Each structure stands twice: as C-alpha cells, then as structure tokens.
C-alpha cells in the first residue's frame, strides 16, 4: 500500500488558508463583475460569500456596504412599483429577499442601510399580499382546485408574518376548503359505486364509466 506523505500541521494550515483566500478572491472578483453590470443584489451576495471565507478581506467589506445599500434601495423601489401595479405578492417576495440579504450581511459584520420607514412599507406589502392570497384561496376553492387553495392559505402563514387575526382567518378558510374537499371526494366515490353497481347488474363492466372526466361531468350536471 502506497502511503501518502503527511504534511506538517503548519504547512497544512497554510495550504488551507491559501485555498480559502483564493476562493474569497474569486468571489470578490465575481461580485465586482456583477456590480459593474448593475446587479447589486447578486454583487452583495458574492461579497458576503467572500467575507464568509475571509473576514479580513477589506475590499469585499467596503464593496458590500456600497452594493448592499444599492441593492436595498433598488429592491424597495421595485416592491413599491409592484404594489402600484397591483402585484402585492411579488412585492412581498421582494421584501423577503431583502430581509435575507440584510440578515446575511449582518452575519459578516455589515449593517446595510434601509429607509426609515422600511418596516412599515414591508408590513403594508405583506398585508396586501395576504389579502390577495386569501382571494386566490377562495377562487381556487370555488373551482375545486383544492391543492392550489391550500397552498395559498399556507403561504400566508409561512411567508408573510400574519397577525393573529390574519392567521385565524387563513386557518378558518383552509378548514372550510377541507370540508368541501371531503364532501367532493365522498360524492365522487358515491358516483363510482353507483356506476359499478349498475354495470354489475347488467353483467357488463364498462370501466370507462368511472373515468374522472365522466364523473366530473356527472357531478357538474347533477340536480
């Protein structure tokens, strides 16, 4: 068996540190390229990654402060534009992304600047997103799109920090959806059994009678 040479601890540490520095330098370079193209959010992420690998990389820290502040300003402006266009859910997503950037920058010792009313703007966008998701859930329930409706209600609680009242409303709406869903499945099962019973009495079994589209048609036209 060939034995590999054992590197002295000091040399091994030097090799590891050199690799980390090279990797941090690459992230710095990528960040600078993104920043030059106006992609401030992507640039800030690369600078954070550089600092995570080498916290002493001063240029990455300075550039993170500048690019990160620009990313926040651009993100807030985009969120406000989304709200004005009636897309509160997308605005809420924008604020969630900014929250992630701000929190991650803080882990490497950089506090990004936000507008004085950032928290209120964020809350307003979240509240409007919740209203839109409640409407989406209700519309999906009316269409019998049960999974889609549940996803809308669950997203309220997962993503947009609802108040206790908003949380309760989404839970009540989801509970009502589940009742309708159960009733729908029960009705479908009754139709399946009825079709099979009818066919068994005639001595033939036409399985096409219990295909989902046939059942949907029957349910849609029942009195």
GIKA-V11423 format. One record per backbone hydrogen bond with DSSP energy under -0.5 kcal/mol. NH is the residue of the N-H (numbers start at 1). CO is the residue of the C=O. Records with the same first field share a line. If there is no record, write none. Layout:
NH = CO / CO
//
This chain:
7 = 5
12 = 8
13 = 9
14 = 10
15 = 11
16 = 12
17 = 13
18 = 14
19 = 15
20 = 16
21 = 17
22 = 18
23 = 19
24 = 20
25 = 21
26 = 22
27 = 23
28 = 24
29 = 25
30 = 26
31 = 27
32 = 28
33 = 29
34 = 30
35 = 31
36 = 32
37 = 33
38 = 35
39 = 34
40 = 38
43 = 39
44 = 40
45 = 41
46 = 42
47 = 43
48 = 44
49 = 45
50 = 46
51 = 47
52 = 48
53 = 49
54 = 50
57 = 54
58 = 56
61 = 57
62 = 58
63 = 59
64 = 60
65 = 61
66 = 62
67 = 63
68 = 64
69 = 65
70 = 66
71 = 67
72 = 68
73 = 69
74 = 70
75 = 71
76 = 72
77 = 73
78 = 74
79 = 75
80 = 76
81 = 77
82 = 78
83 = 79
84 = 80
85 = 81
86 = 83
87 = 82
88 = 86
91 = 87
92 = 88
93 = 89
94 = 90
95 = 91
96 = 92
97 = 93
98 = 94
99 = 95
100 = 96
101 = 97
102 = 98
103 = 99
104 = 100
105 = 101
106 = 102
107 = 103
108 = 104 / 105
109 = 106
110 = 105
112 = 110
118 = 115
121 = 117
122 = 118
123 = 119
124 = 120
125 = 121
126 = 122
127 = 123
128 = 124
129 = 125
130 = 126
131 = 127
132 = 128
133 = 129
134 = 130
135 = 131
136 = 132
137 = 133
138 = 134
139 = 135
140 = 136
141 = 137
142 = 138
143 = 139
144 = 140 / 141
145 = 140
146 = 144
149 = 145
150 = 146
151 = 147
152 = 148
153 = 149
154 = 150
155 = 151
156 = 152
157 = 153
158 = 154
159 = 155
160 = 155 / 156
162 = 156
167 = 163
168 = 164
169 = 165
170 = 166
171 = 167
172 = 168
173 = 169
174 = 170
175 = 171
176 = 172
177 = 173
178 = 174
179 = 175
180 = 176
181 = 177
182 = 178
183 = 179
184 = 180
185 = 181
186 = 182
187 = 183
188 = 184
189 = 185
190 = 186
191 = 187
192 = 188
193 = 189
194 = 190
195 = 191
196 = 192
197 = 193
198 = 194
199 = 195
200 = 196
201 = 197
202 = 198
203 = 199
204 = 199
207 = 205
209 = 206
210 = 207
211 = 208
214 = 211
215 = 211
216 = 212
217 = 213
218 = 214
219 = 215
220 = 216
221 = 217
222 = 219
//
